[in-house]
Amino acid sequence: MSELHELCRLQQRPIDQHYIKSLQYFLKEGIPSTYTLEEAENFENGKDEELKSTTTPLHIICSNLPNDLNKDEETVVSEMIDELFSYGAGWNLIDSNGDTPGDILFKQNKQNSIFYEKFVDAGVRAEILLRKINDDIEFISDEEFEVPEAVEEEQQPEEEQEQQQEQKEQINHAPEVQQQEISQEEFNRIKNELESDPANTQKTYLETKLEYKNGALITKDNLDGVMMDWEYELMKAGCETIFKSTIPNDDNKEDINEINILNIGFGMGIIDTMIQEKNPTHHYISEAHPDVLDKLKKDGWYEKSNVTVLEGRWQETLPNLLNEGVFFNGIYYDTYSEHYEDMLELYDIIVGLLKPTGIFSFFNGLGADRQIIYDVYKKIVELDLNNYGMDVKYTELKTPNTTAEDMDNTDESEWIGIKRAYWRCKTYYHPEIKFI
């Protein structure tokens, strides 16, 4: 274990400014903020092996946080995390247990701490930065940088200078972290794997056979869970939310002359059945998968007098509604094999389709197989929709224990016969979205 890693174990109390100075020294002398325990062990043992996990200084800090930190110590640890981030530390790297630093904090019930919040904010910043880079936007100009004035270094005690000289010798022997390059062959393999995965690529999904089986809609050969019965209460919350806009009040008198509801993604028909029970004036269902459309026909949805089925991807059918001047009191979105960038495109359309007092909601499974990712997306959705002049209110709902990882090896697990779990969080953030 290197001295950097030892420092991050926070063993010496009190945790004071000495920690900050030592950390800054290591980082300024060239030890990467992502220097891992595994790299240090390989170096000490003279090994040159591919890393299978990345236990970084951030992981070590989170694993060793004392439960009795006072306010001053809390501030120092917070500054250490900030310092590591400023030198490029990754918020979502995974250690030997498969955990990010945020996961470690969550498992210690520290999700309400300032430390956990820092990792959530780092995830939000990373997403926004990546989005800007991908859009090829130049977002930092030369004018934003200032040249710092030279400052004199404080005189250090002789003992501290000797200690730092020893540390410097160790730093000079620390291996540099190099970005691993993958071959074109490996790149093509990964690319083809993603493109052929119905859970990842919508074109593949729409060409994949589906099966309604044992209270679930699954891909027939791949056994991906498209929709499942355990979502019933979440769908119920979604239905109740979008119909809130139809309760008469002083603001919506004109909007409720006709009650128009749109659901994007039929799936098992759970929420559409609930919508029908409320008998709206017009009930639009947007669905693209041929097998699901067959079920809609078989179950008589096309014959319902107030139902209009929009066949095809919403990207192709919803713009027609804009052109026709159709507006909705409530819109719900729950599709499969789409990503957050698709939702960003959807927001552009939603703001044109909603009545002034209308409400939008969606099945919030964004990153729901890992709590820290789920919390990051919770904030990202708020930021993005605020830019559209919309307010996001979340209600926390408990999800079935049978979706949890510790139930996987029991007969009660929801994931029996399913290729991979798409839900792991104990709490569901149910969104209610309307114009500010």
Stockholm file with secondary structure:
# STOCKHOLM 1.0

chainA/1-436         MSELHELCRLQQRPIDQHYIKSLQYFLKEGIPSTYTLEEAENFENGKDEELKSTTTPLHIICSNLPNDLNKDEETVVSEMIDELFSYGAGWNLIDSNGDTPGDILFKQNKQNSIFYEKFVDAGVRAEILLRKINDDIEFISDEEFEVPEAVEEEQQPEEEQEQQQEQKEQINHAPEVQQQEISQEEFNRIKNELESDPANTQKTYLETKLEYKNGALITKDNLDGVMMDWEYELMKAGCETIFKSTIPNDDNKEDINEINILNIGFGMGIIDTMIQEKNPTHHYISEAHPDVLDKLKKDGWYEKSNVTVLEGRWQETLPNLLNEGVFFNGIYYDTYSEHYEDMLELYDIIVGLLKPTGIFSFFNGLGADRQIIYDVYKKIVELDLNNYGMDVKYTELKTPNTTAEDMDNTDESEWIGIKRAYWRCKTYYHPEIKFI
#=GR chainA/1-436 SS CCHHHHHTTCCSSSCCHHHHHHHHHHHHTTCCTTCCHHHHHHHHTTCCCCCSCCCCHHHHHHHTCCTTCCHHHHHHHHHHHHHHHHTTCCSSCCCTTSCCHHHHHHHTTCTTSHHHHHHHHHHHHHHHHHHHHHTTCCCCCGGGCCCCCCCCCCCCCHHHHHHHHHHHHHHHTSCCCCCCCCCHHHHHHHHHHHHTCTTTCHHHHHTSCEEEETTEEEETTTCCEEEEGGGHHHHHHHHHHHTGGGSCCSSCTTTTSSCEEEEECCTTSHHHHHHHHTCCSEEEEEECCHHHHHHHHHTTGGGCTTEEEEESCHHHHHHHHHHHTCCEEEEEECCSSCCHHHHHHHHHHHHHHEEEEEEEEECCCTTTTSHHHHHHHHHHHHHHHHTTTEEEEEEEEECCGGGSGGGTTSTTCTTTTCSSCSCCCSEEEEEEEEEC
#=GC SS_cons         CCHHHHHTTCCSSSCCHHHHHHHHHHHHTTCCTTCCHHHHHHHHTTCCCCCSCCCCHHHHHHHTCCTTCCHHHHHHHHHHHHHHHHTTCCSSCCCTTSCCHHHHHHHTTCTTSHHHHHHHHHHHHHHHHHHHHHTTCCCCCGGGCCCCCCCCCCCCCHHHHHHHHHHHHHHHTSCCCCCCCCCHHHHHHHHHHHHTCTTTCHHHHHTSCEEEETTEEEETTTCCEEEEGGGHHHHHHHHHHHTGGGSCCSSCTTTTSSCEEEEECCTTSHHHHHHHHTCCSEEEEEECCHHHHHHHHHTTGGGCTTEEEEESCHHHHHHHHHHHTCCEEEEEECCSSCCHHHHHHHHHHHHHHEEEEEEEEECCCTTTTSHHHHHHHHHHHHHHHHTTTEEEEEEEEECCGGGSGGGTTSTTCTTTTCSSCSCCCSEEEEEEEEEC
//
